[in-house]
């Protein structure tokens, strides 16, 4: 459970960092790209194996890294675009409910066990994710923008499943090589997007600092995710991980950032705790 706790802390740290970006005038798009470069370099510097580029190109997981990297950064941009056009509430729900995809993959592809207590916990976790993510809003959602949270739902779920596939079938002990490669591909996509948006110039010190901080945390987050998935069934790990991050982020937002938590949100947090207990009991 150590890796589960570490990935929960790291992922919550990323969310808090993004909340602080506006306060320190950090450009989100630039920081996201710098974050992936930092994560890639951090993986290289902490790797004592000194794997050569030809060896990386021949690795069984190489094509998974080629997919995972771009999907990671595209997911970030989809979240931002969906929040802007479809609203934060429906975007948060779409992102969190994507846990359904890796959970189903656990049962269908990886032979995960499915006891009644575990199923009840997973279903309760889905309700908890919905209630905790739901925000009160008077903004009318246009139907034509709903494809964005739907795309985010599939992108996030698909990426989590890809990571599990790579861990289960291809990665042995070369976690750092896989991560450095995936993050580097994400960085390349980030540079292309910055060029397209004409945002490569005038990068502030605060943006560089923010990107580096998030990059180190992000590296740890995905590394702990991979290591945790090697020890715990994905259909157990992902619901525990998601509901814990959502509940913890909501509580930190309430205590530190003075964000309002509605009665529905409190009910979601309570159900999140109950779902964690049910899944952990299994």
Phi and psi in degrees as a GROMACS rama.xvg file:
@    title "Ramachandran Plot"
@    xaxis  label "Phi"
@    yaxis  label "Psi"
@TYPE xy
-59.6523  -46.2152  UNK-2
-65.9799  -33.2292  UNK-3
-63.4145  -45.7852  UNK-4
-63.1468  -40.4162  UNK-5
-66.1149  -41.4502  UNK-6
-70.345  -32.396  UNK-7
-64.1647  -46.1318  UNK-8
-63.6553  -45.201  UNK-9
-64.3044  -45.4503  UNK-10
-65.3956  -38.132  UNK-11
-65.4661  -36.6367  UNK-12
-61.4869  -37.7567  UNK-13
-64.2382  -44.0674  UNK-14
-61.586  -43.5942  UNK-15
-62.8393  -40.6308  UNK-16
-59.5077  -43.7908  UNK-17
-65.9224  -32.3006  UNK-18
-66.1994  -30.0859  UNK-19
-85.8343  -13.7522  UNK-20
-53.3069  -50.2483  UNK-21
-60.8073  -35.7253  UNK-22
-62.8789  -36.7997  UNK-23
-102.965  15.1128  UNK-24
54.4643  46.9302  UNK-25
-89.6412  126.241  UNK-26
-73.8752  117.978  UNK-27
-60.4775  -48.1724  UNK-28
-63.3613  -44.4692  UNK-29
-65.481  -41.6167  UNK-30
-64.7187  -37.4163  UNK-31
-61.5329  -43.5833  UNK-32
-66.7499  -44.4015  UNK-33
-62.4245  -35.8636  UNK-34
-58.458  -42.3668  UNK-35
-73.4184  -34.5615  UNK-36
-64.2591  -44.1105  UNK-37
-60.2789  -45.9888  UNK-38
-62.0739  -40.3464  UNK-39
-65.0257  -46.8067  UNK-40
-64.5912  -40.0536  UNK-41
-61.0913  -40.3402  UNK-42
-64.181  -38.8451  UNK-43
-66.9779  -43.9646  UNK-44
-68.2889  -31.327  UNK-45
-90.5829  -0.844295  UNK-46
-93.368  119.582  UNK-47
-91.7096  -3.10649  UNK-48
-77.2042  -25.1192  UNK-49
53.3051  51.7243  UNK-50
-69.925  135.451  UNK-51
-78.8991  160.873  UNK-52
-60.7256  -42.8675  UNK-53
-59.6824  -36.4828  UNK-54
-66.2535  -39.7168  UNK-55
-63.2267  -42.7823  UNK-56
-63.2175  -26.6588  UNK-57
-92.9979  -5.4309  UNK-58
-64.2614  144.952  UNK-59
-62.1301  -28.9975  UNK-60
-88.6412  -1.18764  UNK-61
-54.9694  -45.512  UNK-62
-72.2843  -25.4559  UNK-63
-68.5526  -41.0681  UNK-64
-62.8544  -36.5979  UNK-65
-63.5451  -29.7867  UNK-66
-86.8467  -45.1286  UNK-67
-60.9779  -44.9484  UNK-68
-55.539  -58.5666  UNK-69
-59.2772  -39.43  UNK-70
-65.2303  -34.2663  UNK-71
-58.12  -52.1047  UNK-72
-75.769  -33.6034  UNK-73
-63.6875  -35.6587  UNK-74
-61.0172  -40.9066  UNK-75
-59.1106  -48.2048  UNK-76
-68.28  -36.9001  UNK-77
-62.2901  -41.0053  UNK-78
-61.4166  -46.3452  UNK-79
-64.2346  -43.7019  UNK-80
-67.6542  -40.58  UNK-81
-66.4951  -40.8873  UNK-82
-61.7682  -36.6437  UNK-83
-72.3991  -40.9213  UNK-84
-97.4189  -36.7949  UNK-85
-103.383  -14.9559  UNK-86
107.443  148.884  UNK-87
-65.688  -40.0787  UNK-88
-61.9593  -54.4464  UNK-89
-67.4101  -29.5586  UNK-90
-68.104  -45.3589  UNK-91
-61.6975  -40.9397  UNK-92
-65.1031  -45.3223  UNK-93
-60.2647  -40.3498  UNK-94
-66.4992  -46.2295  UNK-95
-74.5073  -36.33  UNK-96
-70.5359  -9.7117  UNK-97
-63.6038  -11.0398  UNK-98
-58.9624  -21.2978  UNK-99
-56.5597  -38.383  UNK-100
-66.8903  -53.2432  UNK-101
-65.1823  -30.0846  UNK-102
-64.1715  -47.4308  UNK-103
-62.3741  -38.683  UNK-104
-63.5697  -32.7176  UNK-105
-61.4543  -42.2795  UNK-106
-74.9158  -38.4199  UNK-107
-86.2546  -32.8559  UNK-108
-110.187  -31.369  UNK-109
-113.62  5.50668  UNK-110
68.2407  32.8803  UNK-111
-65.7242  149.289  UNK-112
-76.9455  153.976  UNK-113
-139.236  74.065  UNK-114
-79.954  162.711  UNK-115
-61.258  -38.3518  UNK-116
-64.6865  -41.5785  UNK-117
-66.1201  -44.7675  UNK-118
-60.8793  -43.428  UNK-119
-61.6832  -41.0247  UNK-120
-64.5176  -40.632  UNK-121
-65.1671  -45.5708  UNK-122
-62.6869  -40.3614  UNK-123
-65.9098  -36.2603  UNK-124
-63.1087  -39.1348  UNK-125
-63.4813  -42.3908  UNK-126
-63.8366  -41.8891  UNK-127
-62.8249  -41.2454  UNK-128
-62.1296  -41.845  UNK-129
-64.863  -49.1702  UNK-130
-67.2722  -40.3481  UNK-131
-69.4942  -32.9972  UNK-132
-83.2882  -19.1396  UNK-133
-71.5212  128.559  UNK-134
-117.175  146.672  UNK-135
-72.9731  128.388  UNK-136
-150.327  146.562  UNK-137
-102.133  -0.405046  UNK-138
-70.9279  128.696  UNK-139
-80.5373  128.329  UNK-140
-88.7868  123.064  UNK-141
-79.8565  135.904  UNK-142
-59.8281  -32.7475  UNK-143
-69.5266  -15.0608  UNK-144
-94.9745  -6.79502  UNK-145
-68.5928  -15.8685  UNK-146
-67.0844  -23.5926  UNK-147
-68.5259  -53.2842  UNK-148
-63.588  -28.2475  UNK-149
-67.4276  -42.795  UNK-150
-62.6974  -40.0257  UNK-151
-63.563  -40.9014  UNK-152
-54.8386  -50.7192  UNK-153
-72.1002  -37.6883  UNK-154
-64.0024  -46.6377  UNK-155
-65.9916  -45.262  UNK-156
-65.6881  -40.0236  UNK-157
-63.9209  -41.7911  UNK-158
-67.2767  -42.4634  UNK-159
-60.2793  -39.3745  UNK-160
-68.815  -40.0175  UNK-161
-59.7259  -43.7817  UNK-162
-61.5591  -42.386  UNK-163
-64.9595  -41.5328  UNK-164
-59.3283  -46.1983  UNK-165
-61.727  -44.3901  UNK-166
-65.0337  -42.382  UNK-167
-73.9954  -40.5368  UNK-168
-106.431  -23.6237  UNK-169
-127.458  -37.6698  UNK-170
-79.1062  130.972  UNK-171
-102.04  -87.8538  UNK-172
-116.202  6.07254  UNK-173
-92.8181  50.7111  UNK-174
-61.6112  -43.8107  UNK-175
-66.3658  -39.0275  UNK-176
-63.6316  -43.9377  UNK-177
-60.7984  -47.6495  UNK-178
-65.6162  -44.73  UNK-179
-59.2967  -39.8883  UNK-180
-68.4326  -47.3015  UNK-181
-61.487  -44.5473  UNK-182
-65.1979  -35.0056  UNK-183
-65.9259  -41.5013  UNK-184
-64.1149  -36.946  UNK-185
-63.2049  -40.7184  UNK-186
-61.2241  -43.047  UNK-187
-60.4253  -43.367  UNK-188
-63.7554  -38.1366  UNK-189
-61.9312  -41.6922  UNK-190
-62.9273  -43.1424  UNK-191
-60.1959  -42.8945  UNK-192
-66.3519  -37.6754  UNK-193
-66.4416  -38.7239  UNK-194
-62.7572  -44.4502  UNK-195
-61.5807  -37.5693  UNK-196
-90.7396  2.38908  UNK-197
56.5008  49.278  UNK-198
-125.021  24.096  UNK-199
-80.326  -20.3103  UNK-200
-92.9035  165.868  UNK-201
54.79  55.9398  UNK-202
-90.3152  118.934  UNK-203
-77.9845  162.426  UNK-204
-61.7193  -41.6285  UNK-205
-63.5071  -34.013  UNK-206
-68.9312  -42.5676  UNK-207
-62.3433  -46.671  UNK-208
-61.5742  -44.6692  UNK-209
-62.0783  -41.6532  UNK-210
-64.4292  -40.0735  UNK-211
-66.19  -44.6264  UNK-212
-61.103  -48.6799  UNK-213
-64.1664  -36.3227  UNK-214
-61.3373  -43.1686  UNK-215
-66.6259  -43.2587  UNK-216
-65.0674  -41.8232  UNK-217
-63.1445  -40.4563  UNK-218
-57.9922  -48.4102  UNK-219
-62.0926  -38.9535  UNK-220
-58.9761  -50.2807  UNK-221
-71.8314  -35.7227  UNK-222
-62.8841  -46.4324  UNK-223
-65.322  -33.8938  UNK-224
-62.2737  -47.5766  UNK-225
-61.8293  -46.0719  UNK-226
-66.6962  -36.8413  UNK-227
-67.1779  -40.2775  UNK-228
-65.9857  -22.4288  UNK-229
-75.0486  -17.8385  UNK-230
-111.166  -26.9006  UNK-231
-124.637  139.584  UNK-232
-55.4579  139.837  UNK-233
-61.7739  -33.396  UNK-234
-72.0764  -14.8701  UNK-235
-95.5579  -45.8296  UNK-236
-63.771  -49.4017  UNK-237
-65.9216  -43.4958  UNK-238
-62.5257  -42.7232  UNK-239
-60.3733  -44.3942  UNK-240
-62.8704  -50.0193  UNK-241
-66.1625  -48.1294  UNK-242
-66.9575  -33.6234  UNK-243
-66.9507  -44.0033  UNK-244
-64.3768  -44.3625  UNK-245
-64.1826  -46.6323  UNK-246
-65.7779  -44.7908  UNK-247
-65.2166  -41.2847  UNK-248
-63.0571  -40.3918  UNK-249
-64.2004  -42.0857  UNK-250
-67.3535  -41.029  UNK-251
-65.4608  -40.0618  UNK-252
-60.1758  -37.9755  UNK-253
-70.4877  -44.44  UNK-254
-78.3327  -46.3859  UNK-255
-91.7396  -45.4333  UNK-256
-97.1268  2.66206  UNK-257
57.3303  34.6846  UNK-258
-78.1522  145.319  UNK-259
-77.8382  135.764  UNK-260
-115.573  120.827  UNK-261
-77.7757  171.262  UNK-262
-60.5242  -37.7734  UNK-263
-63.2524  -40.2758  UNK-264
-63.5955  -43.3734  UNK-265
-62.2389  -40.6112  UNK-266
-61.9342  -40.1782  UNK-267
-63.0752  -40.8649  UNK-268
-64.2872  -42.0682  UNK-269
-62.7518  -44.0702  UNK-270
-66.6022  -32.6587  UNK-271
-61.6137  -44.4045  UNK-272
-62.817  -43.182  UNK-273
-64.1203  -41.5851  UNK-274
-65.436  -37.5131  UNK-275
-61.4526  -43.4511  UNK-276
-63.1195  -43.368  UNK-277
-64.3084  -45.876  UNK-278
-67.7661  -40.2119  UNK-279
-65.7253  -35.102  UNK-280
-60.5938  -35.5729  UNK-281
